Amino acid sequence: MFLNFKVQGTGQPVLLIHGLFGDLGNLGGIARELAKTFQVFQIDLPNHGLSPHDPDVSYQHQSEIVVQFLAQQKISKVTVIGHSMGGKVGMAVALRYSELVEQLIVIDIAPIAYTHNMHEAVFRGLNAARNEVLSSRKDAQDILQNYIVDPGIIQFLMKSLAKTSQGDFTFRFNIENLEQGYAEIMGWSIDAVYNGNTLFLKGGDSPYITQQHKANIEKAFPNAKAHVIANTGHWLHAEKPETVSRVINRFLQN
């Protein structure tokens, strides 16, 4: 499989991996900042953006696809930065292919199985939109608003809405594959240890990393540090981009 990607800057390679329903543009602010010092690769994960679709969304499989990408780019060692689902993919790469990962930064996700369905309303909205002919961006937005309360989430999803050759609109991510594999995406089954330098970045108001997850993090990543970005939620890099970029840069320079 060949993933869609963007590369900028020169220096040691850094790989940025977006989260569920995202694309390579989601971590663009971090990419632009890091590209002043590093060679930065942003990828579209399978089922997202312009990358191929794949029904296997397991982290074992997704990590293998990322490793294939590194081989295609002739990258022998890389710093990996991932947000949410992309953070889990990044952790899977580090845990399963530790020799390839220089350092790891995980943004607002833990190496655990989340049992609560956090995206039920999102899938309902996306499926409702998928069953209609969307003549305009407003058509999609109006449907999503019937299901999703948070305007920020609607705006985030709308970034993946694209015009087709027929002139109507469709979402670039593969809703069917993501919904069928949702339990796998929220789950976690990798039992290994990565001894490299690791930073967990948490949104201060986000429920995705809690004190209860500390033991799981320390077991898998014994050299992990944690940093909380106050007054931010799950999308901390969008809410406080300068702060997040500064913390990441400081970690990488040390």
C-alpha positions as CSV (number, residue, x, y, z in Angstrom):
1,M,0.0,0.0,0.0
2,F,1.2,3.5,-0.8
3,L,0.0,6.2,1.6
4,N,-0.7,9.7,0.6
5,F,1.8,12.0,2.3
6,K,3.4,15.5,2.4
7,V,7.0,16.2,3.2
8,Q,8.6,19.5,4.2
9,G,11.9,20.7,5.8
10,T,15.3,19.1,6.1
11,G,17.1,17.4,8.9
12,Q,16.3,14.3,11.1
13,P,12.9,12.7,10.0
14,V,9.7,13.2,12.0
15,L,6.5,11.4,11.2
16,L,3.1,13.0,12.1
17,I,0.0,10.8,12.3
18,H,-3.5,12.2,12.5
19,G,-6.5,10.8,14.4
20,L,-9.9,9.3,13.6
21,F,-11.8,11.1,10.8
22,G,-8.8,13.3,10.2
23,D,-6.2,13.7,7.5
24,L,-2.6,14.8,7.1
25,G,-3.6,18.5,7.4
26,N,-4.7,18.1,11.0
27,L,-1.3,18.5,12.5
28,G,-0.2,21.1,9.9
29,G,0.6,23.7,12.5
30,I,3.0,21.4,14.3
31,A,4.4,20.3,10.9
32,R,5.2,23.9,9.8
33,E,6.9,24.7,13.1
34,L,9.0,21.5,13.2
35,A,9.9,21.8,9.5
36,K,12.2,24.7,10.5
37,T,14.5,22.1,12.1
38,F,13.4,18.7,10.9
39,Q,12.3,16.8,7.8
40,V,8.6,16.4,8.5
41,F,6.4,13.7,6.9
42,Q,2.6,13.9,7.3
43,I,0.6,10.9,6.2
44,D,-3.0,10.1,5.5
45,L,-3.7,6.8,7.3
46,P,-5.7,4.1,5.4
47,N,-9.4,4.9,5.1
48,H,-8.6,8.6,5.5
49,G,-7.7,11.5,3.2
50,L,-6.3,10.4,-0.2
51,S,-4.9,7.1,1.0
52,P,-6.3,3.7,0.0
53,H,-9.1,2.1,1.9
54,D,-8.6,-1.0,3.9
55,P,-11.1,-3.0,6.1
56,D,-8.3,-4.1,8.5
57,V,-8.0,-1.2,11.0
58,S,-6.1,-3.2,13.7
59,Y,-3.1,-1.5,15.2
60,Q,-0.9,-4.4,14.2
61,H,-1.9,-3.9,10.6
62,Q,-1.8,-0.1,10.6
63,S,1.7,-0.2,12.2
64,E,2.9,-2.5,9.5
65,I,1.6,-0.1,6.8
66,V,3.5,2.8,8.5
67,V,6.7,0.6,8.6
68,Q,6.2,-0.1,4.9
69,F,5.9,3.7,4.3
70,L,9.2,4.3,6.2
71,A,10.9,1.7,4.0
72,Q,9.5,3.3,0.9
73,Q,11.0,6.6,2.0
74,K,14.3,4.9,3.0
75,I,13.9,6.1,6.6
76,S,15.8,3.9,9.0
77,K,15.0,5.8,12.2
78,V,12.2,8.3,12.9
79,T,10.6,10.4,15.6
80,V,6.9,9.6,15.7
81,I,4.2,12.1,16.8
82,G,0.6,10.9,16.8
83,H,-2.7,12.3,18.0
84,S,-5.6,10.1,19.3
85,M,-6.0,7.1,17.0
86,G,-2.7,8.2,15.3
87,G,-1.1,8.2,18.8
88,K,-2.2,4.5,19.1
89,V,-0.7,3.8,15.7
90,G,2.5,5.5,16.8
91,M,2.6,3.5,20.0
92,A,2.1,0.3,18.0
93,V,5.0,1.2,15.7
94,A,7.3,2.0,18.7
95,L,6.3,-1.1,20.7
96,R,6.5,-3.5,17.7
97,Y,9.4,-2.0,15.8
98,S,11.4,-0.2,18.5
99,E,14.6,-0.1,16.5
100,L,12.9,2.2,14.0
101,V,11.7,4.8,16.5
102,E,14.1,7.5,17.8
103,Q,11.5,9.2,20.1
104,L,7.8,9.0,20.5
105,I,5.2,11.8,21.3
106,V,1.6,10.7,22.0
107,I,-1.1,13.4,22.0
108,D,-4.0,12.7,24.3
109,I,-4.5,9.0,24.1
110,A,-3.4,6.1,26.4
111,P,-2.4,2.5,25.6
112,I,-5.7,1.1,26.8
113,A,-9.0,-0.2,25.5
114,Y,-11.7,2.5,25.8
115,T,-15.0,0.8,26.5
116,H,-17.3,3.9,26.0
117,N,-18.5,4.7,22.5
118,M,-17.4,8.3,22.1
119,H,-18.5,8.6,18.4
120,E,-22.0,7.2,18.3
121,A,-23.6,10.5,17.3
122,V,-20.8,11.2,14.8
123,F,-21.5,7.9,13.0
124,R,-25.2,8.5,13.0
125,G,-24.7,11.9,11.4
126,L,-22.2,10.6,8.9
127,N,-24.5,7.7,7.9
128,A,-27.4,10.0,7.5
129,A,-25.3,12.3,5.3
130,R,-24.0,9.3,3.3
131,N,-27.6,8.3,2.4
132,E,-28.4,11.7,0.8
133,V,-27.1,13.4,-2.3
134,L,-25.1,16.3,-1.0
135,S,-25.3,19.1,-3.5
136,S,-23.5,21.6,-1.4
137,R,-21.3,21.8,1.8
138,K,-24.3,23.3,3.5
139,D,-26.4,20.1,2.8
140,A,-23.8,18.1,4.7
141,Q,-23.5,20.6,7.6
142,D,-27.3,20.7,8.0
143,I,-27.5,16.9,8.3
144,L,-24.6,16.7,10.8
145,Q,-26.2,19.4,13.0
146,N,-29.2,17.2,13.5
147,Y,-27.0,14.6,15.3
148,I,-23.8,16.4,16.6
149,V,-24.1,19.1,19.2
150,D,-20.5,20.4,19.2
151,P,-19.9,22.8,16.3
152,G,-16.2,22.2,16.6
153,I,-16.6,18.5,15.8
154,I,-18.9,19.3,12.8
155,Q,-16.2,21.8,11.5
156,F,-13.5,19.1,11.9
157,L,-15.5,16.5,9.9
158,M,-16.3,19.1,7.2
159,K,-12.6,19.3,6.5
160,S,-12.8,15.9,4.9
161,L,-15.8,16.7,2.7
162,A,-14.7,16.8,-1.0
163,K,-16.4,17.4,-4.3
164,T,-16.7,14.4,-6.6
165,S,-16.3,14.4,-10.4
166,Q,-20.2,14.3,-10.6
167,G,-20.3,17.6,-8.8
168,D,-21.8,16.4,-5.5
169,F,-20.0,16.0,-2.2
170,T,-18.8,13.1,-0.2
171,F,-16.6,12.4,2.9
172,R,-13.1,11.2,2.0
173,F,-12.8,8.8,5.0
174,N,-14.3,5.4,4.6
175,I,-17.3,5.5,7.1
176,E,-18.1,1.8,6.6
177,N,-14.6,0.5,7.4
178,L,-14.2,2.8,10.4
179,E,-17.6,1.9,11.8
180,Q,-17.2,-1.8,11.4
181,G,-13.7,-1.6,12.9
182,Y,-14.6,0.8,15.7
183,A,-14.2,-1.7,18.5
184,E,-10.7,-2.4,17.2
185,I,-9.9,1.3,16.9
186,M,-11.0,1.9,20.5
187,G,-9.4,-1.3,21.7
188,W,-5.8,-2.1,22.6
189,S,-4.1,-5.5,22.7
190,I,-0.4,-4.9,22.2
191,D,1.7,-6.1,25.2
192,A,5.3,-4.9,24.7
193,V,7.7,-2.3,26.0
194,Y,9.4,0.7,24.3
195,N,12.3,2.0,26.3
196,G,13.0,5.1,24.2
197,N,12.2,8.6,25.2
198,T,8.5,9.2,25.2
199,L,6.2,12.2,25.9
200,F,2.5,12.0,26.6
201,L,0.7,15.3,26.0
202,K,-2.6,15.6,27.7
203,G,-5.4,18.1,27.2
204,G,-6.1,19.4,30.7
205,D,-9.9,19.0,30.3
206,S,-9.8,15.9,28.1
207,P,-11.1,12.5,29.5
208,Y,-8.8,10.5,27.2
209,I,-5.8,10.2,29.6
210,T,-6.6,9.9,33.4
211,Q,-4.8,9.0,36.5
212,Q,-6.1,5.5,36.1
213,H,-4.1,5.0,32.9
214,K,-0.8,5.9,34.6
215,A,0.2,2.3,35.4
216,N,-0.5,1.2,31.8
217,I,1.6,4.0,30.4
218,E,4.5,3.3,32.7
219,K,4.4,-0.4,32.0
220,A,4.7,0.0,28.2
221,F,6.7,3.2,28.2
222,P,9.1,3.2,31.3
223,N,10.9,6.3,30.0
224,A,7.7,8.3,29.5
225,K,7.2,11.9,30.6
226,A,3.9,13.6,30.8
227,H,2.9,17.2,30.1
228,V,-0.6,18.7,30.6
229,I,-1.7,21.6,28.5
230,A,-4.2,23.5,30.7
231,N,-7.6,24.6,29.5
232,T,-7.6,22.4,26.4
233,G,-9.7,19.4,25.4
234,H,-8.9,16.4,23.1
235,W,-7.8,18.7,20.2
236,L,-5.2,20.6,22.2
237,H,-3.0,21.1,19.2
238,A,-5.8,23.1,17.5
239,E,-6.8,24.9,20.7
240,K,-3.3,26.0,21.8
241,P,-1.0,25.4,18.7
242,E,1.9,27.6,19.9
243,T,2.0,26.0,23.3
244,V,1.9,22.5,22.0
245,S,4.5,23.2,19.3
246,R,6.8,24.8,22.0
247,V,6.5,21.8,24.3
248,I,7.2,19.3,21.5
249,N,10.2,21.3,20.2
250,R,11.6,21.5,23.7
251,F,11.3,17.7,24.2
252,L,12.9,17.0,20.8
253,Q,15.8,19.4,21.3
254,N,16.7,17.8,24.6
